[in-house]
Amino acid sequence: MKKLMTLVVGTVLLAACQGNTPKQTTASVEETAKPVVYFTRDISPEGLVKIYDKISKNIDGKVAIKFHTGEPHGPNILPVPMVKALWEHIPNSTLVETNVFYNSPRQTTQGHRETLKTNGWTFSKVDILDEDGTVMLPIKGGKHFKEMSMGGHIVNYDSLVVLTHFKGHAMGGYGGSMKNIAIGIADGKIGKKMIHQKGDAQWGYTGARFQENMAESAKATVDHFGDKIVFINVLRRMSVDCDCAGTSAAEPKARDIGILASTNIVAVDQASLDQVYALPEAELHDLQERIESREGLRQISYMKELGMGTGEYTLVDIDKK
């Protein structure tokens, strides 16, 4: 029997993934003190743009869109037309990524740019944030780190849109908005090594400690952008494996659910987990095993300890007329 999530949101019945309508409080969005998480079942360019507009109030200036370029020919990456539509919709925006820590064409900027061509990310410039070096961002309240090494170009942007393919992950258990910026903004040679490597062991940090390392890294980016950062999780093609697995990723057993968006990182990742955990057992089993065997739920609890959010939220179904 599947476990119940430890955090239950009293204002919401999470039945949206079965095609039902989530219950909502009678309070308006403006009246509630809880972060709002918007939800749509429309996984399309139009659906993505529509839900972004619900959270875009403070996004201005030079805007970075953090996405995952994926390994060559990866079958689960976000569809190019969706990403292109969002990029076209956001004025003065640029797609951004960093190089990776593991053995991959994306370990170097040159190889990464070849992968961009292979995967269809050719409609705009993609800024490889660590192409020209790194920058240290402070981590307020961290117990493992006081600062984190990030791709140097990140400080060139005024706002950040975190566009995430929500799925499983070999080390994190799952990859949501937190993982996208924790690993994805950290540079490939220093920051990712700080998070992953313990002594001489490249992948030495695992379990709860790895989740905490990621949360502290993410906090550095969240604090840097303040109220000019928003989070979008796309719950489609949810393999137990990350897009970094490329063509070797396991075929998803879970159905596509929809898109969730919020201005709060804990709320959006908690809501995404709640949607996944509401799936039927046959669809949930592999994802749940992956998440809990890696102590993935520590991502949420430690972000709460760091003061990044409470995990409570109000779900607003934007498909309702």
ZIZIRA-V584390 format. One record per backbone hydrogen bond with DSSP energy under -0.5 kcal/mol. CO is the residue of the C=O (numbers start at 0). NH is the residue of the N-H. E is the energy in kcal/mol with one decimal. If there is no record, write none. Layout:
BEGIN
co=CO nh=NH e=E
co=CO nh=NH e=E
END
This chain:
BEGIN
co=5 nh=7 e=-0.7
co=6 nh=8 e=-0.5
co=7 nh=9 e=-0.8
co=8 nh=11 e=-1.6
co=11 nh=13 e=-0.6
co=12 nh=14 e=-1.9
co=12 nh=22 e=-0.5
co=14 nh=17 e=-1.6
co=14 nh=19 e=-1.6
co=15 nh=18 e=-2.0
co=19 nh=21 e=-0.5
co=27 nh=31 e=-1.5
co=34 nh=313 e=-2.4
co=35 nh=37 e=-0.5
co=35 nh=262 e=-0.5
co=36 nh=315 e=-2.6
co=37 nh=260 e=-1.9
co=38 nh=317 e=-2.3
co=38 nh=318 e=-0.5
co=39 nh=258 e=-3.0
co=40 nh=42 e=-1.4
co=41 nh=43 e=-1.6
co=43 nh=47 e=-2.6
co=44 nh=48 e=-2.1
co=45 nh=49 e=-2.3
co=46 nh=50 e=-2.1
co=47 nh=51 e=-2.1
co=48 nh=52 e=-1.9
co=49 nh=53 e=-0.5
co=50 nh=53 e=-0.9
co=51 nh=54 e=-1.9
co=51 nh=55 e=-0.6
co=55 nh=58 e=-1.7
co=57 nh=59 e=-0.7
co=60 nh=62 e=-0.6
co=61 nh=157 e=-2.5
co=61 nh=158 e=-1.8
co=62 nh=93 e=-2.2
co=63 nh=65 e=-0.6
co=63 nh=160 e=-3.1
co=64 nh=66 e=-0.7
co=64 nh=95 e=-2.5
co=65 nh=162 e=-2.2
co=66 nh=68 e=-0.6
co=70 nh=73 e=-2.2
co=78 nh=81 e=-0.7
co=78 nh=82 e=-1.8
co=79 nh=83 e=-2.9
co=80 nh=84 e=-2.0
co=81 nh=85 e=-1.9
co=82 nh=86 e=-2.5
co=83 nh=87 e=-2.6
co=84 nh=88 e=-1.5
co=85 nh=89 e=-1.7
co=88 nh=90 e=-0.7
co=89 nh=92 e=-0.9
co=91 nh=62 e=-2.4
co=93 nh=64 e=-3.0
co=94 nh=126 e=-2.9
co=95 nh=66 e=-1.5
co=96 nh=128 e=-3.2
co=101 nh=103 e=-0.6
co=103 nh=106 e=-1.9
co=104 nh=107 e=-1.0
co=105 nh=99 e=-1.7
co=107 nh=111 e=-2.6
co=108 nh=112 e=-2.3
co=109 nh=113 e=-1.4
co=110 nh=114 e=-1.8
co=111 nh=115 e=-2.0
co=112 nh=116 e=-1.5
co=113 nh=117 e=-2.1
co=114 nh=118 e=-2.5
co=115 nh=120 e=-2.5
co=116 nh=119 e=-0.9
co=119 nh=121 e=-1.7
co=124 nh=94 e=-0.9
co=124 nh=126 e=-0.5
co=125 nh=127 e=-0.8
co=126 nh=96 e=-2.1
co=126 nh=128 e=-1.0
co=127 nh=130 e=-2.2
co=128 nh=152 e=-2.3
co=129 nh=132 e=-0.8
co=132 nh=151 e=-2.4
co=134 nh=136 e=-0.5
co=134 nh=149 e=-3.3
co=136 nh=147 e=-2.4
co=137 nh=139 e=-0.6
co=138 nh=140 e=-0.5
co=138 nh=141 e=-0.9
co=145 nh=138 e=-2.8
co=147 nh=136 e=-2.6
co=147 nh=149 e=-0.5
co=148 nh=186 e=-1.1
co=149 nh=134 e=-2.1
co=150 nh=153 e=-2.0
co=151 nh=154 e=-1.0
co=152 nh=155 e=-2.4
co=153 nh=156 e=-1.4
co=158 nh=63 e=-2.6
co=159 nh=161 e=-0.6
co=159 nh=229 e=-2.0
co=160 nh=65 e=-2.4
co=160 nh=162 e=-0.9
co=161 nh=163 e=-0.7
co=161 nh=231 e=-2.9
co=163 nh=165 e=-0.9
co=163 nh=233 e=-3.2
co=166 nh=174 e=-3.3
co=168 nh=172 e=-1.5
co=171 nh=173 e=-0.8
co=172 nh=168 e=-1.2
co=173 nh=175 e=-0.5
co=174 nh=166 e=-1.3
co=175 nh=179 e=-2.1
co=176 nh=180 e=-1.6
co=177 nh=181 e=-2.7
co=178 nh=182 e=-2.2
co=178 nh=183 e=-1.0
co=180 nh=184 e=-1.5
co=180 nh=185 e=-0.5
co=184 nh=150 e=-2.6
co=186 nh=191 e=-2.5
co=189 nh=193 e=-2.3
co=190 nh=194 e=-1.7
co=191 nh=195 e=-2.2
co=192 nh=196 e=-2.3
co=195 nh=204 e=-2.5
co=196 nh=198 e=-0.6
co=197 nh=200 e=-2.0
co=199 nh=201 e=-0.8
co=200 nh=197 e=-2.0
co=200 nh=203 e=-1.8
co=203 nh=205 e=-0.6
co=205 nh=208 e=-0.8
co=205 nh=209 e=-1.2
co=206 nh=210 e=-1.9
co=207 nh=211 e=-2.3
co=208 nh=212 e=-2.4
co=209 nh=213 e=-2.3
co=210 nh=214 e=-2.3
co=211 nh=215 e=-2.3
co=212 nh=216 e=-2.0
co=213 nh=217 e=-2.8
co=214 nh=218 e=-2.2
co=215 nh=219 e=-1.4
co=216 nh=220 e=-1.2
co=217 nh=221 e=-2.6
co=218 nh=222 e=-2.9
co=219 nh=223 e=-1.7
co=220 nh=224 e=-1.9
co=221 nh=225 e=-1.6
co=224 nh=227 e=-2.2
co=227 nh=159 e=-2.4
co=229 nh=161 e=-2.8
co=230 nh=261 e=-2.4
co=231 nh=163 e=-3.0
co=231 nh=233 e=-0.5
co=232 nh=234 e=-0.7
co=232 nh=259 e=-2.7
co=233 nh=165 e=-1.8
co=233 nh=235 e=-1.3
co=234 nh=256 e=-2.8
co=234 nh=257 e=-1.0
co=236 nh=238 e=-1.8
co=238 nh=167 e=-3.2
co=241 nh=244 e=-2.0
co=242 nh=70 e=-1.4
co=242 nh=245 e=-1.2
co=244 nh=247 e=-1.7
co=245 nh=248 e=-1.6
co=257 nh=234 e=-3.0
co=258 nh=39 e=-2.0
co=259 nh=232 e=-3.1
co=260 nh=37 e=-3.0
co=261 nh=230 e=-2.8
co=263 nh=267 e=-2.0
co=264 nh=268 e=-1.8
co=265 nh=269 e=-2.6
co=266 nh=270 e=-2.7
co=267 nh=271 e=-1.6
co=268 nh=272 e=-2.2
co=269 nh=273 e=-2.6
co=270 nh=274 e=-2.1
co=271 nh=275 e=-2.1
co=272 nh=276 e=-3.0
co=273 nh=277 e=-0.8
co=275 nh=278 e=-1.8
co=279 nh=282 e=-1.1
co=279 nh=283 e=-2.3
co=280 nh=284 e=-2.7
co=283 nh=287 e=-3.0
co=284 nh=288 e=-2.5
co=285 nh=289 e=-2.2
co=286 nh=290 e=-2.8
co=287 nh=291 e=-2.8
co=288 nh=292 e=-2.1
co=289 nh=293 e=-0.9
co=290 nh=295 e=-3.2
co=291 nh=294 e=-1.1
co=294 nh=297 e=-1.7
co=295 nh=298 e=-1.9
co=296 nh=299 e=-0.5
co=296 nh=300 e=-1.7
co=297 nh=301 e=-2.5
co=298 nh=302 e=-1.7
co=299 nh=303 e=-2.1
co=300 nh=304 e=-1.8
co=301 nh=305 e=-2.0
co=302 nh=307 e=-2.6
co=303 nh=306 e=-1.5
co=307 nh=265 e=-0.6
co=311 nh=34 e=-0.5
co=312 nh=314 e=-0.5
co=313 nh=36 e=-2.7
co=314 nh=316 e=-0.6
co=315 nh=38 e=-2.5
co=315 nh=317 e=-0.8
co=316 nh=319 e=-1.0
END
